[in-house]
Amino acid sequence: MTGTERPGDRRDAPTAAEAALAVWQMARPSQLLLIVAVYALGVAIAVGSGTTLDPRAVLVGLLALLPVAASVHFANEFADYETDRLTSERGSRTPFSGGSGAADTVPRSVAWTATLTAGVVGALLSLGLVLVGWLSPGAFLFLAAIALLGWAYSLPPVALSRRGLGEVDNALLGGLLLPHYGATVLAPPSLVVCLAVVPFTLLVFANLLATQWPDREVDAATGKFTLPTRWPPRRLRGVHLAAVVAAFASLAALTGPVLPPVVTAASLAAVPFAVWGVATFTRDERPFPTVAAMVVMAVAQLLAWAFVADLLPALGLD
């Protein structure tokens, strides 16, 4: 690389090893692991609400989900290629923002090829599973909605992340649709599941504000007009605070009719991180506190619902 080349400028094609490593990075393995946990949360809610556990259906649903989820990540890497190069140049990438870093090593076409490949695999696999009766039509529709909203977040002509609508889109996708997909692999869609994940969905929205804050300057420079690029810090702090307060207020309101008390009690483990996030949002470039609040609530609720559903023995946690 010469002194005038930027990190993403490549004159030669990447080796197979370079391309494979970049694809692995762009798939965002840590985020896929969280997706699996949120999917499992939906399964646990369904079983805890009276649905019979079908292990094969759960595994089949996960098998269909993973390539779709990976394709959404690849699409985001493709759309944000220039943005992520700038974060690399400025040294502003964090473990939770600024992309995977793969834009430093391979051409943008690698991300697009991965997007199409994972998307086609996910579509054909899920359709095949529906045709053989292993995946319900209802679950397929939720999975299709996840794919469409995921791609619409990044890709034109919709590109919601560039229109100030990406945060709402991603909160609905990751907070509401994903766990509901987990539930629908076992049972028809349910209002109970929708209500049960409202607190988590609100924390996902707060998390998105926090993770996009460090990227506000490079996002604005490349035409990705997220809410942190559009709103002043004071308004962002107010909306972030409102989302966090609403998350825990809804948690209290739903206890009893929807949420077992043990789920509410477990969810309170996220409170210290949420308070830390409120205190530091827009005052600190690191989004860790709000990210931690979201992850802690997801894991705490998963374990609590698994306890309610008597699934812990199967996990070796009894």
C-alpha distance (Angstrom), angle and dihedral (degrees) to the residues before:
residue distance angle dihedral
M1 . . .
T2 3.81 . .
G3 3.76 125.8 .
T4 3.82 91.5 -101.9
E5 3.79 96.9 51.6
R6 3.79 121.3 97.6
P7 3.81 121.1 -133.4
G8 3.81 94.3 -99.0
D9 3.83 96.9 46.6
R10 3.81 109.2 110.6
R11 3.80 124.4 178.1
D12 3.77 93.8 -177.0
A13 3.77 133.8 47.3
P14 3.81 116.0 -98.7
T15 3.77 119.2 -105.5
A16 3.78 117.8 -108.2
A17 3.80 89.4 -104.4
E18 3.81 92.3 51.1
A19 3.80 91.9 48.2
A20 3.81 92.6 47.3
L21 3.81 92.3 49.7
A22 3.80 91.2 47.8
V23 3.80 92.1 49.8
W24 3.80 89.7 50.5
Q25 3.82 90.4 50.8
M26 3.81 92.8 46.3
A27 3.79 91.2 51.3
R28 3.85 85.6 64.8
P29 3.85 98.1 -139.1
S30 3.81 93.8 -162.3
Q31 3.80 90.3 54.6
L32 3.79 91.2 46.9
L33 3.80 88.1 54.0
L34 3.80 89.8 53.6
I35 3.82 89.4 47.7
V36 3.80 89.0 55.0
A37 3.83 89.4 51.2
V38 3.82 92.9 50.1
Y39 3.81 90.4 46.4
A40 3.80 88.0 51.5
L41 3.80 89.0 49.4
G42 3.80 89.1 59.9
V43 3.80 90.5 49.1
A44 3.81 91.1 50.1
I45 3.82 92.0 48.6
A46 3.80 90.5 52.3
V47 3.81 93.1 49.1
G48 3.80 92.1 42.3
S49 3.80 88.2 53.3
G50 3.79 92.8 55.8
T51 3.80 106.5 -83.1
T52 3.80 118.2 134.7
L53 3.79 114.8 -113.7
D54 3.81 115.1 -116.7
P55 3.84 107.4 -172.9
R56 3.80 93.3 -166.9
A57 3.80 92.1 53.6
V58 3.81 90.3 49.4
L59 3.81 92.9 50.8
V60 3.81 92.2 45.2
G61 3.80 90.8 50.3
L62 3.78 91.0 50.9
L63 3.80 91.5 47.7
A64 3.81 89.9 55.5
L65 3.81 93.0 44.2
L66 3.80 101.3 53.4
P67 3.84 99.8 65.4
V68 3.81 90.2 43.9
A69 3.80 91.3 51.0
A70 3.81 91.3 46.4
S71 3.82 90.8 50.8
V72 3.81 89.7 54.8
H73 3.80 90.1 52.9
F74 3.80 91.8 47.5
A75 3.82 90.4 49.9
N76 3.79 89.9 52.8
E77 3.81 91.0 50.1
F78 3.81 90.0 50.0
A79 3.80 94.3 48.5
D80 3.82 93.9 44.1
Y81 3.80 96.6 43.2
E82 3.80 95.8 118.4
T83 3.79 92.5 39.4
D84 3.78 91.6 53.4
R85 3.79 91.6 48.3
L86 3.79 88.9 56.5
T87 3.80 92.4 50.4
S88 3.79 87.8 52.8
E89 3.80 92.7 49.5
R90 3.79 91.9 48.8
G91 3.77 94.6 42.0
S92 3.81 91.2 -126.9
R93 3.81 98.7 127.4
T94 3.81 115.6 121.7
P95 3.82 128.3 -171.2
F96 3.82 86.9 -99.5
S97 3.83 103.0 38.1
G98 3.78 142.4 32.6
G99 3.79 98.8 55.1
S100 3.79 131.6 -85.0
G101 3.80 97.2 -64.5
A102 3.80 92.5 -118.1
A103 3.82 90.2 118.4
D104 3.80 85.7 74.5
T105 3.80 93.3 63.9
V106 3.82 113.0 31.0
P107 3.82 139.3 34.1
R108 3.78 120.5 -92.1
S109 3.80 89.8 -110.4
V110 3.81 89.8 73.0
A111 3.81 89.7 63.8
W112 3.81 91.9 48.3
T113 3.80 93.2 48.5
A114 3.80 89.7 49.6
T115 3.81 90.7 48.7
L116 3.80 93.3 53.5
T117 3.79 94.7 41.7
A118 3.81 95.5 49.8
G119 3.82 91.0 42.0
V120 3.80 93.5 52.5
V121 3.81 92.2 44.7
G122 3.80 91.0 49.7
A123 3.80 93.4 47.1
L124 3.81 95.6 47.1
L125 3.78 93.3 42.8
S126 3.80 95.1 49.4
L127 3.81 92.5 44.9
G128 3.79 90.7 49.7
L129 3.80 91.2 49.5
V130 3.80 90.4 51.6
L131 3.80 92.0 49.1
V132 3.81 92.7 52.9
G133 3.81 90.6 46.0
W134 3.80 97.4 -114.2
L135 3.83 95.1 114.0
S136 3.79 120.0 45.2
P137 3.82 120.3 -125.0
G138 3.81 88.7 -120.7
A139 3.80 91.9 55.7
F140 3.81 89.6 46.6
L141 3.81 90.8 54.9
F142 3.80 91.3 51.2
L143 3.79 90.3 48.5
A144 3.81 90.5 49.4
A145 3.81 89.7 50.9
I146 3.81 89.8 51.0
A147 3.80 90.3 52.4
L148 3.80 94.7 46.1
L149 3.81 95.4 46.8
G150 3.79 90.5 43.2
W151 3.78 93.7 53.2
A152 3.82 91.9 39.7
Y153 3.80 88.3 57.6
S154 3.80 91.2 65.3
L155 3.78 113.9 11.9
P156 3.81 130.8 76.4
P157 2.92 143.1 -85.3
V158 3.81 87.4 39.8
A159 3.83 102.7 24.8
L160 3.80 93.9 165.0
S161 3.81 92.1 -176.1
R162 3.80 88.4 66.3
R163 3.80 93.9 50.7
G164 3.79 101.5 54.6
L165 3.81 91.0 -101.4
G166 3.78 99.8 94.3
E167 3.78 96.0 92.8
V168 3.81 93.4 56.2
D169 3.80 91.6 42.9
N170 3.80 93.6 51.2
A171 3.81 93.8 43.8
L172 3.80 90.8 54.1
L173 3.79 91.2 45.0
G174 3.79 98.7 48.0
G175 3.78 99.8 27.7
L176 3.81 103.3 39.3
L177 3.81 113.4 13.4
L178 3.80 98.5 41.5
P179 3.83 98.0 55.1
H180 3.80 90.1 39.3
Y181 3.80 88.6 54.9
G182 3.81 87.6 54.6
A183 3.78 89.5 52.7
T184 3.81 94.9 46.1
V185 3.80 93.7 56.9
L186 3.82 83.0 71.9
A187 3.81 105.5 28.3
P188 3.83 143.0 6.8
P189 3.83 118.7 -78.1
S190 3.79 112.4 -70.7
L191 3.79 135.4 -159.5
V192 3.81 87.8 -145.7
V193 3.81 90.9 63.1
C194 3.81 91.5 48.2
L195 3.80 91.7 51.6
A196 3.81 93.6 42.8
V197 3.81 92.5 60.4
V198 3.82 97.6 44.5
P199 3.84 93.5 100.0
F200 3.80 91.3 49.3
T201 3.82 92.1 46.5
L202 3.80 90.8 54.6
L203 3.81 90.7 51.3
V204 3.81 89.6 49.6
F205 3.81 88.1 56.2
A206 3.82 91.2 50.2
N207 3.80 88.6 47.9
L208 3.80 91.6 54.1
L209 3.79 91.5 53.3
A210 3.79 89.4 51.0
T211 3.81 97.0 46.3
Q212 3.80 93.2 47.5
W213 3.79 94.2 48.6
P214 3.86 95.0 79.4
D215 3.84 89.8 51.4
R216 3.81 96.6 49.4
E217 3.82 96.6 108.5
V218 3.80 97.7 45.3
D219 3.81 90.8 41.3
A220 3.80 90.6 54.2
A221 3.80 91.0 46.5
T222 3.81 91.4 56.3
G223 3.82 98.1 41.0
K224 3.80 97.5 -101.5
F225 3.78 98.6 135.9
T226 3.78 103.6 -168.2
L227 3.79 121.4 169.0
P228 3.83 91.8 -94.3
T229 3.82 88.2 57.4
R230 3.82 92.5 48.3
W231 3.79 104.5 40.4
P232 3.79 131.0 59.0
P233 3.83 118.0 -114.8
R234 3.80 93.4 -104.4
R235 3.81 93.1 57.7
L236 3.79 91.5 43.8
R237 3.79 90.8 52.5
G238 3.80 90.3 50.1
V239 3.80 93.7 50.5
H240 3.80 91.5 44.1
L241 3.80 90.7 51.2
A242 3.81 91.5 46.8
A243 3.82 91.1 52.2
V244 3.81 92.5 50.0
V245 3.81 93.8 45.9
A246 3.82 90.8 46.8
A247 3.81 90.5 50.1
F248 3.78 93.8 57.6
A249 3.81 94.2 36.3
S250 3.81 89.7 54.7
L251 3.79 88.7 47.2
A252 3.81 89.3 58.6
A253 3.81 93.6 42.8
L254 3.81 93.2 51.3
T255 3.80 95.9 47.6
G256 3.77 109.7 114.8
P257 3.81 104.0 11.6
V258 3.83 93.6 51.3
L259 3.79 111.8 -0.6
P260 3.81 122.3 54.5
P261 3.83 110.9 -129.4
V262 3.80 90.8 -114.3
V263 3.82 89.9 60.0
T264 3.79 91.3 50.9
A265 3.79 91.8 47.3
A266 3.81 92.0 50.1
S267 3.80 91.3 48.1
L268 3.80 90.7 59.6
A269 3.82 87.7 74.5
A270 3.81 85.5 80.6
V271 3.82 93.7 58.7
P272 3.84 98.2 87.7
F273 3.79 91.7 50.7
A274 3.81 91.8 45.7
V275 3.81 91.3 51.6
W276 3.80 90.0 47.6
G277 3.81 89.0 50.6
V278 3.80 93.0 51.0
A279 3.82 90.3 50.0
T280 3.81 94.7 50.4
F281 3.83 105.8 31.5
T282 3.85 111.0 125.0
R283 3.81 88.3 0.9
D284 3.80 93.2 74.5
E285 3.79 126.5 40.2
R286 3.80 91.6 -143.9
P287 3.82 113.8 90.0
F288 3.82 94.1 -166.5
P289 3.85 98.9 116.5
T290 3.81 96.0 55.8
V291 3.81 91.6 40.6
A292 3.81 88.6 52.2
A293 3.82 91.4 49.6
M294 3.80 90.8 54.4
V295 3.81 94.9 45.4
V296 3.81 93.5 44.9
M297 3.80 91.7 51.4
A298 3.81 91.7 48.4
V299 3.81 93.8 50.0
A300 3.82 94.4 40.3
Q301 3.80 92.1 50.6
L302 3.80 91.8 45.7
L303 3.81 91.6 54.2
A304 3.81 92.9 43.3
W305 3.81 93.8 49.4
A306 3.81 89.0 45.6
F307 3.81 87.2 54.7
V308 3.82 91.0 49.8
A309 3.81 90.3 47.8
D310 3.83 91.4 47.1
L311 3.80 90.1 -121.2
L312 3.79 97.6 129.2
P313 3.84 94.1 87.6
A314 3.80 88.7 57.0
L315 3.82 88.4 53.6
G316 3.78 92.4 48.2
L317 3.82 91.1 -113.3
D318 3.78 100.3 112.9
